[in-house]
């Protein structure tokens, strides 16, 4: 079998896998009509609560080869994205422990990651001072990697935190070592608001983490 034939078979197999993955995702979405808390409310029962001593480790997600610096859950609480010193983002099925995406990053020195409200994209940032957006529905290349769908450039220091605006896949806020927080329009890649730094906001040191509650 020639190299050309092998490449063609690899491309065809990758396309088949992506199609099956999409069908499986759609099937899961059709079955995921509620969660435990929602079902309890619909039955007129109090949601289940857990004390500190009742929390147990139910899954160990193994796959990274470096320190895990950040993670985030989808709103449905069934998937996790993790960012590691190994230079990859991994999207996990939290129920099965399986990896659905392993994204090789442009910069290995990642510090933060976040899921979009719909779970269709993930964002990350780090020492390259850029927040990178990946569309999980985009086709992968021949090596199975996702290309960056949007790069948010503008910070003058490392990106220490990022979070989507609740209910919006098109807006995201980042915190940076340049003493600023920036609200971005992802569709255009432009800054819509800047807080801190040379602007009047009160920040006089690196912004390591902003409070998500401010976005709600």
Secondary structure, DSSP 8 states (H G I E B T S, - for coil): --HHHHHHHHHHHHHHHHHHHHHHHHHHHHH----HHHHHHHTT-------GGG----------SS-EEEEEE-TTSSEEEEEETTSEEEEEETTT--EEEEEE-SSS-EEEEEE-TTSSEEEEEETTSEEEEEETTS---TTS----SEEEE--SS-EEEEEE-TT-SSEEEEEETTSEEEEEETTTTEEEEEEETTSSS---S------GGGG-
